[in-house]
């Protein structure tokens, strides 16, 4: 955990330091021709699993908190066009850390106009108070429901949020006692898995992304269990729920 925090601080430092070399090029950047609604959608789908950004309601902890990363600079007079340029540059040229590092970000996770839209959205809302309004408020559907999902024919379907948010489609599930298969489809580009613990049970499915299905087969006694994602930061970001077995 200490290494993760060290790396996160390192990436924040690189992010802020990029302002020194990106500011001149970024000053000419304009957001009026960017689609920030699409930018929000793509940010949540591709970046929210690793980054916290309050306006996007993302809670990723592996990478820098983007509100905190830019707050001081914005308060000191940094323009949001400059923020846009920095974010776009970081997407194209992420901070160099080993590929097996827990905060590794692959180059060009989004590209072209999509990258420009993401950068424009982040620049518009980073460290901004309040909530998104209008079309931005409706751009991404709520990640999770409190309506229980019931197992059917000894199979519980508990997909990950298809928009990439750190959530399953519901925070609650029910199932009868006995043999149960738990399937968690993940349509997002951010990898997830599903695990379950409680009452002596501790099982984990495989890591999947892009339409893969993480599966667990367990024999459950009546009681309460917790299902969750084991990837770093995902459970803490809200990717867990309660399974009630009767």
N, C-alpha and C positions, 0 to 999 in steps of 0.2 A: 504493500500500500504506500509505503514511503517513496518507493521508486516511481510509482504512478504520479504522486503529487509533485515530485521533483521534475518529472518530464512535463507535466501540465504547466508548471511555472516556467519551464524553459521555453515551451511553445508560446506562452503568453508574451514572454520577453521578445521573442523573435517577431511575433505579430506586431507589437508596438514599435519595435525597432525598424520594422519595414516602412514606417511612416517617413523616416528620414530620407529613404531612397525612392519612395513612391510618390511623395507629395507633389512634385512638379508635374509628373505625368498624370496624376489623378486629377489635378485642378481642372483639366479640360473635360473630365468625365461628366456626363449629364444623365439624370435619371428620368427626364420627362418622356423619353422614347422607350423606356423599359417597361416590361409587364411585371409589376411587383406582385400582382395576385398569383401569377404563375411562379414568380420567384419564391413566394411564401410556400406554395405547394411543393416545389422542388427542394426547398431548404428542409422542410419537415421530412420529406421522403428520404433524402440522401444525407442530410447533415444533422438532423435533430437527435439522432441516437447517440451522438458524441458531444453535442454542444448544447448548453443552456442558452436560451434566448426567450425572455419573458413574453414578449408580444406574440411569439409563435407558439407559446405554451410547450416548449421542448425543455427537457430536463436532463439531457445527456451530461455525463461527468468525465468522460475519457479525454475530451479535448477542452480547450479554453472556454470559460464562460464568456460569451461574446458581449454581454452587457457590461461586465466588469472590465473586459479587455479594452473597451473604448471609452468607458465613462470618464476617466480622468482627462484623456485627450480632448474629448468633446467639451468638457467643462473649461478646458484651457484655450478653447478657440479653434480646435481642429474642425474643418468643414466636413459635412457629410459626404461631399463629393470625394474628398480625400479618403474617407473611410471606405467608400465604394471601390476606389482604386486599390487600396490595401487588400481588401477581401478578395477582389478578383485576382490579384497577383498571388495571394496565398493559395487560392484554388488551383491555379496553374502551376505554382511552384511551392508546394508545401515545405514546411521546415524539415530539414534533413535529420531523420532519426532512423534507427535500424528498422527494417521491415517487420521484425518480430516484436517491436516495442508496442506496448498496449495502447499508445496514443498515435501509432502510425496512421497517417492519412494518405491514401494513394493519390498520385497526381491526377489532375483533371477528372475528379469524381463526377463533375458536371462540366460540360464544354459549350463553346459557341454562345448563342443567344441565351441558352439556359443558365450558363455561368454568369452572364451579365445580369440576368434577371435576379438571380440569387444574391449577387453582390449588391444590387440596387435595393432589394428588400432589406437585407441586413443593415445597410447604411441608413435606410429610412427609419428603422425602429430600434437599433441598438441603444440601450440605456435610456430609451424614451419612456416617460411615465404613461400610465393609463393602459388602455387596451386598443387593439385594432378595431376599426369601425368600417361600416359600409361593406363593400365587396370583400375587403380583406378579412373582415370578421367572419364571413361565410366561406372563405376559401378552403378551409380544412374542417372536415366534420369532426365532432367530438371523438376522442380516441377510444373511449371505453364506456360501457353501460353498467348500471347496477342491477339490471334485469338478469336473473339467473339463467344460465344455459343448462338444459337438462340433457343427460346422457340418453342416447337412443340405441336400443338393441346392443347394449354393453359397449358403446363407443361414445366418447365425449369429444365433440368438435370444439376446439378452442383456438381459433386462428389468431395470429398476431395482427395488430392494426395494419391494414394494407397501405396506409399513408406513411408508414415508417416511424410513427410515434412509439414511445416506450410504453406499450400497453397491449394487453390482449383485448378481444372484443367485449369481454365482460369481466368484472371483478368477482363474480360469483358463479358457482356451478353446483349442480346436484347430480347424484348418481346412486343407484341401489348398491348394497353391499355385494361383494363378490368380484369376479374377474372384470377388469375394465381396461379398455384401450383408450388412451388419450392422444388425439391427433391435433397438431398445431401447424397449420399451413402458414407460410410466411411469403407473401407476395412482394415485400419490400426488398430494396437493395441492401439494407442493413441486416447482417446476420442475427438470428435469434435461435433459441432452442426452447424446450419446455422441460421442467423438472417438477417433481412432487416430493413433499416431505411431510412427516407427521405420523404418530402412532407406530413408530418403528420402521416406517417406509421411507426410503431415500433413493429415488430413481431419477435418471436423467436421459433425455432424448438427444439425438444428434443435432448439431448446428446446421441450419439451413438458411437459404435466402433465395430470392427470385422464383418463388413458386414451389419450393421444396416443402416437405412435411416432416416435422419432428414428431416422433412417436414414442410412446411409453406403454408397456403392458404391465399391469399391477393387479394384485389381489388385495382388495381393501375391505377392512372391517368397518362397522359403523363408527362414525366420529368425524372430526374436522381435520382437513388437510390444507396445505398451502401449495399452490402451483406457481411457478416463477421461472424467469429466464436467468440462466447462470452466467451469461456474458458480463464482463466487468462493467459495473455502473448501471446495468439495465434494471435489476431488481430495485436498487435504490432510487432509480428514476420513476418507478411506479409500475414496473412490469411484473405484477404478482396478483393473485386472487385467492379466494377461499372456496374449497370444494367441500360440500357437506354430503356425507354418505350415510344413508339410512337403511 
